[in-house]
């Protein structure tokens, strides 16, 4: 997608603070963090939202979760939250599927 900010980050057109890079995924620090640790994990394949994911994306979606686990382990995070927003009503603002890895503060349930 030509106008997708995450696609531009993947292409290197927009700088980011990378924390993980593989052939299929990129993870970087969020520029508007909501917690001391706020990392976005995105597939290099453009998928607008979880609702747009297909059965063929199953391994990629699982890889995103395992990358989150591995990043948390590398950063020695024992407690963390993983979030995927789907659609505007849930708070999704960038329409390229992404996972938020949050840590470094107390989280409550339900989120407020």
Contact map, one row per residue, 1 for C-alpha under 8 A:
1111001000000000000000000000000000000000000001000000000000000000000000000000000000000000000000000000000000000000
1111001100000000000000000000000000000000000000000000000000000000000000000000000000000000000000000000000000000000
1111101100000000000000000000000000000000000000000000000000000000000000000000000000000000000000000000000000000000
1111111100000000000000000000000000000000000000000000000000000000000000000000000000000000000001110000000000000000
0011111110000100000000000000000000000000000000000000000000000000000000000000000000000000000001000000000000000000
0001111111000000000000000000000000000000010000000000000000000000000000000000000000000000000001010000000000000000
1111111111100000000000000000000000000000000101000000000000000000000000000000000000000000000000000000000000000000
0111111111111100000000000000000000000000000000000000000000000000000000000000000000000000000000000000000000000000
0000111111111111000000000000000000000000000000000000000000000000000000000000000000000000000000000000000000000000
0000011111111000000000000100000000000000000100000000000000000000000000000000000000000000000000000000000000000000
0000001111111100000000000000000000000000000000000000000000000000000000000000000000000000000000000000000000000000
0000000111111110000000000000000000000000000000000000000000000000000000000000000000000000000000000000000000000000
0000000111111110000000000000000000000000000000000000000000000000000000000000000000000000000000000000000000000000
0000100110111111000000000000000000000000000000000000000000000000000000000000000000000000000000000000000000000000
0000000010011111100000000000000000000000000000000000000000000000000000000000000000000000000000000000000000000000
0000000010000111110000000001100000000000000000000000000000000000000000000000000000000000000000000000000000000000
0000000000000011111000000001100000000000000000000000000000000000000000000000000000000000000000000000000000000000
0000000000000001111110000111100000000000000000000000000000000000000000000000000000000000000000000000000000000000
0000000000000000111110000111100000000000000000000000000000000000000000100000000000000000000000000000000000000000
0000000000000000011111001111000000000000000000000000000000000000000000100000000000000000000000000000000000000000
0000000000000000011111111110000000000000000000000000000000000000000000000000000000000000000000000000000000000000
0000000000000000000111111100000000000000000000000000000000000000000000000000000000000000000000000000000000000000
0000000000000000000011111000000000000000000100000000000000000000000000000000000000000000000000000000000000000000
0000000000000000000011111100000000000000001110000000000000010000000000000000000000000000000000000000000000000000
0000000000000000000111111110000000000000111100000000000000000001000000000000000000000000000000000000000000000000
0000000001000000011111011111000000000000111100000000000000000000000000000000000000000000000000000000000000000000
0000000000000000011110001111100000000011110000000000000000000000000000000000000000000000000000000000000000000000
0000000000000001111100000111110000000011100000000000000000000000000000000000000000000000000000000000000000000000
0000000000000001111000000011111010001111000000000000000000000000000000000000000000000000000000000000000000000000
0000000000000000000000000001111110000111000000000000000000000000000000000000000000000000000000000000000000000000
0000000000000000000000000000111110000000000000000000000000000000000000000000000000000000000000000000000000000000
0000000000000000000000000000011111000000000000000000000000000000000000000000000000000000000000000000000000000000
0000000000000000000000000000111111111100000000000000000000000000000000000000000000000000000000000000000000000000
0000000000000000000000000000000111110100000000000000000000000000000000000000000000000000000000000000010000000000
0000000000000000000000000000000011111100000000000000000000000000000000000000000000000000000000000000011110000000
0000000000000000000000000000000011111100000000000000000000000000000000000000000000000000000000000000011110000000
0000000000000000000000000000100010111110000000000000000000000000000000000000000000000000000000000000111100000000
0000000000000000000000000000110011111111000000000000000000000000000000000000000000000000000000000001111000000000
0000000000000000000000000011110000001111100000000000000000000000000000000000000000000000000000000001110000000000
0000000000000000000000000011110000000111110000000000000000000000000000000000000000000000000000000111100000000000
0000000000000000000000001111000000000011111000000000000000000001001100000000000000000000000000000111100000000000
0000010000000000000000001110000000000001111100000000000000000001000000000000000000000000000000011110000000000000
0000000000000000000000011100000000000000111111100000000000010001000000000000000000000000000000001100000000000000
0000001001000000000000111100000000000000011111000000000000000000000000000000000000000000000000000000000000000000
0000000000000000000000010000000000000000001111100000000000000000000000000000000000000000000000000000000000000000
1000001000000000000000000000000000000000001111110000000000000000000000000000000000000000000000011000000000000000
0000000000000000000000000000000000000000001011111101100000000000000000000000000000000000000000111000000000000000
0000000000000000000000000000000000000000000001111101000000000000000000000000000000000000000000111000000000000000
0000000000000000000000000000000000000000000000111111100000000000000000000000000000000110000000111100000000000000
0000000000000000000000000000000000000000000000111111100000000000000000000000000000010100000000001000000000000000
0000000000000000000000000000000000000000000000001111100000000000000000000000000000000100000000000000000000000000
0000000000000000000000000000000000000000000000111111110000000000000000000000000000000000000000000000000000000000
0000000000000000000000000000000000000000000000101111111110000000000000000000000000000000000000000000000000000000
0000000000000000000000000000000000000000000000000001111111000000000000000000000000000000000000000000000000000000
0000000000000000000000000000000000000000000000000000111111000000000000000000000000000000000000000000000000000000
0000000000000000000000000000000000000000000000000000111111100000000000000000000000000000000000000000000000000000
0000000000000000000000000000000000000000000000000000111111111000000000000000000000000000000000000000000000000000
0000000000000000000000000000000000000000000000000000011111111100000000000000000000000000000000000000000000000000
0000000000000000000000000000000000000000000000000000000111111110000000000000000000000000000000000000000000000000
0000000000000000000000010000000000000000001000000000000011111111000000000000000000000000000000000000000000000000
0000000000000000000000000000000000000000000000000000000011111111100000000000000000000000000000000000000000000000
0000000000000000000000000000000000000000000000000000000001111111110000000000000000000000000000000000000000000000
0000000000000000000000000000000000000000000000000000000000111111111000000000000000000000000000000000000000000000
0000000000000000000000001000000000000000111000000000000000011111111100000000000000000000000000000010000000000000
0000000000000000000000000000000000000000000000000000000000001111111110000000000000000000000000000000000000000000
0000000000000000000000000000000000000000000000000000000000000111111111000000000000000000000000000000000000000000
0000000000000000000000000000000000000000100000000000000000000011111111100000000000000000000000000000000000000000
0000000000000000000000000000000000000000100000000000000000000001111111110000000001000000000000000000100000000000
0000000000000000000000000000000000000000000000000000000000000000111111111000000000000000000000000000000000000000
0000000000000000000000000000000000000000000000000000000000000000011111111100000000000000000000000000000000000000
0000000000000000001100000000000000000000000000000000000000000000001111111110000000000000000000000000000000000000
0000000000000000000000000000000000000000000000000000000000000000000111111111110100000000000000000000000000000000
0000000000000000000000000000000000000000000000000000000000000000000011111111110000000000000000000000000000000000
0000000000000000000000000000000000000000000000000000000000000000000001111111100000000000000000000000000000000000
0000000000000000000000000000000000000000000000000000000000000000000000111111100000000000000000000000000000000000
0000000000000000000000000000000000000000000000000000000000000000000000011111110000000000000000000000000000000000
0000000000000000000000000000000000000000000000000000000000000000000000011111111100000000000000000000001100000000
0000000000000000000000000000000000000000000000000000000000000000000000011001111100000000000000000000000000000000
0000000000000000000000000000000000000000000000000000000000000000000000000000111110000000000000000000001100000000
0000000000000000000000000000000000000000000000000000000000000000000000010000111111000000000000000000111100000000
0000000000000000000000000000000000000000000000000000000000000000000000000000001111100000000000000001111000100000
0000000000000000000000000000000000000000000000000000000000000000000100000000000111110000000000000011110000000000
0000000000000000000000000000000000000000000000000000000000000000000000000000000011111000000000000011100000000000
0000000000000000000000000000000000000000000000000100000000000000000000000000000001111100000000001111000000000000
0000000000000000000000000000000000000000000000000000000000000000000000000000000000111110011100000110000000000000
0000000000000000000000000000000000000000000000001110000000000000000000000000000000011111111100000000000000000000
0000000000000000000000000000000000000000000000001000000000000000000000000000000000001111111110000000000000000000
0000000000000000000000000000000000000000000000000000000000000000000000000000000000000111111110000000000000000000
0000000000000000000000000000000000000000000000000000000000000000000000000000000000000111111100000000000000000000
0000000000000000000000000000000000000000000000000000000000000000000000000000000000001111111100000000000000000000
0000000000000000000000000000000000000000000000000000000000000000000000000000000000001111111110000000000000000000
0000000000000000000000000000000000000000000000000000000000000000000000000000000000001111111111100000000000000000
0000000000000000000000000000000000000000000000000000000000000000000000000000000000000011001111100000000000000000
0001110000000000000000000000000000000000000000000000000000000000000000000000000000000000000111111000000000000000
0001000000000000000000000000000000000000000000111000000000000000000000000000000000000000000111111000000000000000
0001010000000000000000000000000000000000010001111000000000000000000000000000000000000000000001111100000000000000
0000000000000000000000000000000000000000011001111100000000000000000000000000000000010000000001111110000000000000
0000000000000000000000000000000000000001111000001000000000000000000000000000000000011000000000011111000000000000
0000000000000000000000000000000000000001110000000000000000000001000000000000000001111000000000001111100000000000
0000000000000000000000000000000000000111100000000000000000000000000000000000000011110000000000000111110000000000
0000000000000000000000000000000000001111100000000000000000000000000100000000000111100000000000000011111000000000
0000000000000000000000000000000001111110000000000000000000000000000000000000000111000000000000000001111100000000
0000000000000000000000000000000000111100000000000000000000000000000000000000101110000000000000000000111111000000
0000000000000000000000000000000000111000000000000000000000000000000000000000101100000000000000000000011111000000
0000000000000000000000000000000000110000000000000000000000000000000000000000000000000000000000000000001111100000
0000000000000000000000000000000000000000000000000000000000000000000000000000000000000000000000000000001111110000
0000000000000000000000000000000000000000000000000000000000000000000000000000000010000000000000000000000011111010
0000000000000000000000000000000000000000000000000000000000000000000000000000000000000000000000000000000001111111
0000000000000000000000000000000000000000000000000000000000000000000000000000000000000000000000000000000000111111
0000000000000000000000000000000000000000000000000000000000000000000000000000000000000000000000000000000000011111
0000000000000000000000000000000000000000000000000000000000000000000000000000000000000000000000000000000000111111
0000000000000000000000000000000000000000000000000000000000000000000000000000000000000000000000000000000000011111
